[in-house]
Amino acid sequence: MIRILLACGIGASTGFMAANMRKAAKAQNLDVTIHAVSKSQVSEYADKIDVLLLGPHFSAEVPEYQEMLKGHNVKVTSIDPDDYAALDGESILESAIEFYNEK
């Protein structure tokens, strides 16, 4: 089970992305959970997630979130801007799983 959290300004755009990712995960029969929240809520999920994906417009904040979550064993990155713009849930899910599996 991989627990993925998407975060952006208010969580609206990542909400659409999370829905597309869940559809892709279901079609592939993957054992993942995917949620989307506002960036202000991320700390509430620190012990409940494995991967945090920030919206591409917040990529500069990745180090800040890595520092915030370092004691929780959460991997943090931002979503590829092209995949995000295309609402390509399948590609983002694939990238998230690859990122999770990196040593």
Backbone as CSV, one residue per row, in Angstrom:
resi,resn,N_x,N_y,N_z,CA_x,CA_y,CA_z,C_x,C_y,C_z
1,MET,0.845,-1.186,0.000,0.000,0.000,0.000,0.886,1.243,0.000
2,ILE,0.663,2.106,-0.967,1.360,3.393,-1.020,0.319,4.474,-0.785
3,ARG,0.616,5.357,0.166,-0.316,6.430,0.515,0.216,7.739,-0.061
4,ILE,-0.540,8.282,-1.029,-0.108,9.471,-1.760,-1.006,10.649,-1.403
5,LEU,-0.370,11.788,-1.151,-1.104,13.018,-0.876,-0.681,14.071,-1.890
6,LEU,-1.650,14.721,-2.494,-1.399,15.836,-3.399,-1.776,17.114,-2.670
7,ALA,-1.003,18.172,-2.872,-1.299,19.434,-2.196,-1.042,20.605,-3.137
8,CYS,-1.939,21.582,-3.059,-1.750,22.838,-3.793,-2.347,23.952,-2.939
9,GLY,-2.542,25.094,-3.519,-3.008,26.256,-2.760,-4.227,25.969,-1.908
10,ILE,-5.325,25.581,-2.549,-6.538,25.267,-1.783,-6.998,23.822,-1.971
11,GLY,-6.285,23.077,-2.803,-6.606,21.662,-2.997,-7.603,21.385,-4.097
12,ALA,-8.062,22.416,-4.798,-9.080,22.217,-5.832,-8.503,21.546,-7.078
13,SER,-7.449,22.105,-7.639,-6.899,21.526,-8.866,-6.313,20.142,-8.604
14,THR,-5.688,19.949,-7.459,-5.161,18.624,-7.154,-6.284,17.637,-6.857
15,GLY,-7.454,18.145,-6.490,-8.604,17.272,-6.291,-9.008,16.574,-7.580
16,PHE,-9.010,17.327,-8.677,-9.302,16.732,-9.991,-8.224,15.713,-10.356
17,MET,-6.972,16.075,-10.085,-5.865,15.185,-10.403,-5.948,13.903,-9.586
18,ALA,-6.256,14.022,-8.306,-6.373,12.842,-7.448,-7.455,11.902,-7.975
19,ALA,-8.570,12.455,-8.437,-9.655,11.630,-8.988,-9.161,10.867,-10.220
20,ASN,-8.418,11.537,-11.087,-7.881,10.869,-12.279,-6.864,9.796,-11.900
21,MET,-6.074,10.073,-10.885,-5.095,9.080,-10.417,-5.786,7.869,-9.814
22,ARG,-6.867,8.103,-9.054,-7.614,6.978,-8.469,-8.217,6.102,-9.563
23,LYS,-8.730,6.721,-10.630,-9.278,5.942,-11.760,-8.190,5.071,-12.382
24,ALA,-7.019,5.658,-12.583,-5.906,4.904,-13.166,-5.479,3.768,-12.251
25,ALA,-5.418,4.038,-10.954,-5.023,3.006,-9.991,-6.024,1.856,-9.973
26,LYS,-7.303,2.201,-10.039,-8.352,1.168,-10.033,-8.255,0.313,-11.294
27,ALA,-8.034,0.967,-12.440,-7.927,0.236,-13.708,-6.739,-0.719,-13.699
28,GLN,-5.677,-0.353,-12.966,-4.473,-1.186,-12.894,-4.464,-2.087,-11.658
29,ASN,-5.527,-2.009,-10.868,-5.653,-2.822,-9.653,-4.477,-2.612,-8.702
30,LEU,-4.088,-1.342,-8.512,-2.962,-0.997,-7.638,-3.446,-0.733,-6.215
31,ASP,-2.599,-1.064,-5.268,-2.912,-0.866,-3.850,-2.352,0.478,-3.392
32,VAL,-3.099,1.544,-3.686,-2.695,2.905,-3.315,-3.900,3.662,-2.774
33,THR,-3.626,4.651,-1.942,-4.657,5.610,-1.562,-4.169,6.968,-2.036
34,ILE,-5.082,7.781,-2.517,-4.720,9.077,-3.082,-5.717,10.117,-2.585
35,HIS,-5.180,11.159,-1.948,-6.013,12.249,-1.442,-5.408,13.574,-1.872
36,ALA,-6.233,14.601,-1.865,-5.770,15.949,-2.201,-6.240,16.916,-1.126
37,VAL,-5.335,17.826,-0.750,-5.637,18.797,0.298,-4.981,20.132,-0.030
38,SER,-5.318,21.116,0.753,-4.638,22.406,0.715,-3.260,22.247,1.348
39,LYS,-2.279,23.027,0.882,-0.938,22.965,1.475,-0.974,23.188,2.979
40,SER,-1.896,23.987,3.441,-1.972,24.293,4.877,-2.357,23.069,5.718
41,GLN,-2.848,22.009,5.087,-3.278,20.810,5.808,-2.240,19.687,5.811
42,VAL,-1.147,19.859,5.096,-0.175,18.769,4.923,0.311,18.208,6.256
43,SER,0.625,19.065,7.209,1.172,18.574,8.485,0.206,17.633,9.200
44,GLU,-1.092,17.783,8.968,-2.091,16.906,9.591,-2.001,15.476,9.063
45,TYR,-1.367,15.296,7.895,-1.281,13.988,7.250,0.097,13.352,7.378
46,ALA,0.999,13.993,8.090,2.400,13.566,8.148,2.579,12.086,8.474
47,ASP,1.785,11.560,9.388,1.920,10.157,9.780,1.035,9.217,8.971
48,LYS,0.349,9.758,7.972,-0.618,8.949,7.222,-0.276,8.822,5.750
49,ILE,0.918,9.324,5.349,1.275,9.299,3.931,2.707,8.806,3.727
50,ASP,2.959,8.353,2.488,4.295,7.915,2.089,4.920,8.891,1.097
51,VAL,4.074,9.506,0.267,4.536,10.420,-0.772,3.677,11.679,-0.754
52,LEU,4.341,12.834,-0.821,3.648,14.116,-0.966,4.014,14.682,-2.326
53,LEU,3.001,14.976,-3.129,3.201,15.601,-4.431,2.637,17.013,-4.373
54,LEU,3.505,17.993,-4.552,3.055,19.384,-4.583,2.714,19.769,-6.016
55,GLY,1.723,20.635,-6.170,1.413,21.169,-7.489,2.664,21.796,-8.077
56,PRO,2.831,21.760,-9.407,4.063,22.254,-10.021,4.346,23.724,-9.722
57,HIS,3.315,24.502,-9.493,3.494,25.919,-9.183,4.047,26.137,-7.783
58,PHE,4.217,25.067,-7.012,4.803,25.152,-5.672,6.103,24.351,-5.582
59,SER,6.720,24.062,-6.716,7.937,23.230,-6.723,9.067,23.850,-5.908
60,ALA,9.127,25.169,-5.832,10.181,25.829,-5.041,10.046,25.536,-3.552
61,GLU,8.872,25.067,-3.123,8.628,24.788,-1.712,8.948,23.346,-1.315
62,VAL,9.389,22.529,-2.270,9.702,21.128,-1.963,10.684,21.009,-0.791
63,PRO,11.814,21.766,-0.782,12.747,21.634,0.361,12.098,21.947,1.717
64,GLU,11.218,22.932,1.741,10.520,23.293,2.978,9.675,22.120,3.487
65,TYR,8.978,21.451,2.574,8.133,20.323,2.967,8.977,19.091,3.295
66,GLN,10.111,18.922,2.618,11.016,17.824,2.970,11.500,17.994,4.405
67,GLU,11.835,19.213,4.765,12.292,19.495,6.137,11.167,19.244,7.139
68,MET,9.962,19.707,6.817,8.811,19.551,7.715,8.496,18.076,7.958
69,LEU,8.669,17.247,6.939,8.238,15.851,7.018,9.381,14.854,7.199
70,LYS,10.613,15.348,7.402,11.758,14.432,7.421,11.689,13.392,8.527
71,GLY,11.080,13.685,9.631,10.959,12.710,10.706,9.832,11.714,10.501
72,HIS,9.104,11.850,9.402,7.935,10.998,9.149,8.150,10.033,7.986
73,ASN,9.371,10.031,7.423,9.683,9.128,6.322,8.756,9.333,5.113
74,VAL,8.492,10.591,4.796,7.649,10.935,3.646,8.542,11.478,2.541
75,LYS,8.383,10.947,1.347,9.107,11.458,0.186,8.304,12.615,-0.406
76,VAL,9.005,13.698,-0.759,8.342,14.906,-1.244,8.912,15.314,-2.597
77,THR,8.043,15.594,-3.534,8.439,16.124,-4.835,7.285,16.945,-5.394
78,SER,7.504,17.513,-6.566,6.419,18.247,-7.211,5.974,17.490,-8.465
79,ILE,4.787,17.796,-8.914,4.192,17.128,-10.066,4.764,17.739,-11.348
80,ASP,5.034,16.893,-12.317,5.516,17.352,-13.618,4.502,18.337,-14.219
81,PRO,4.956,19.534,-14.612,4.018,20.561,-15.109,3.223,20.136,-16.341
82,ASP,3.846,19.376,-17.243,3.137,18.946,-18.450,2.048,17.924,-18.123
83,ASP,2.371,16.974,-17.238,1.365,15.984,-16.822,0.227,16.670,-16.067
84,TYR,0.589,17.652,-15.264,-0.404,18.392,-14.479,-1.352,19.148,-15.405
85,ALA,-0.779,19.847,-16.390,-1.588,20.633,-17.327,-2.534,19.742,-18.127
86,ALA,-2.085,18.526,-18.412,-2.898,17.585,-19.187,-3.856,16.779,-18.312
87,LEU,-3.808,16.996,-16.995,-4.592,16.198,-16.038,-4.355,14.709,-16.256
88,ASP,-3.096,14.357,-16.518,-2.709,12.978,-16.833,-2.472,12.184,-15.549
89,GLY,-3.556,11.722,-14.976,-3.486,10.990,-13.720,-2.660,9.729,-13.796
90,GLU,-2.706,9.056,-14.935,-1.958,7.809,-15.085,-0.452,8.064,-15.038
91,SER,0.026,9.081,-15.753,1.466,9.390,-15.751,1.927,9.859,-14.374
92,ILE,1.106,10.668,-13.715,1.483,11.168,-12.391,1.511,10.029,-11.384
93,LEU,0.565,9.125,-11.468,0.556,7.951,-10.590,1.806,7.109,-10.823
94,GLU,2.139,6.872,-12.080,3.324,6.090,-12.416,4.588,6.763,-11.859
95,SER,4.683,8.064,-12.030,5.832,8.814,-11.514,5.905,8.741,-9.990
96,ALA,4.749,8.842,-9.335,4.706,8.791,-7.873,5.174,7.436,-7.352
97,ILE,4.766,6.369,-8.011,5.171,5.021,-7.592,6.669,4.827,-7.819
98,GLU,7.175,5.287,-8.969,8.614,5.194,-9.229,9.399,5.984,-8.178
99,PHE,8.920,7.184,-7.860,9.573,8.034,-6.865,9.567,7.351,-5.501
100,TYR,8.448,6.742,-5.130,8.338,6.034,-3.855,9.347,4.882,-3.778
101,ASN,9.533,4.188,-4.901,10.404,3.011,-4.918,11.884,3.339,-5.029
102,GLU,12.234,4.599,-5.284,13.645,4.989,-5.336,14.267,4.853,-3.957
103,LYS,15.512,4.468,-3.936,16.210,4.326,-2.645,16.622,5.680,-2.120
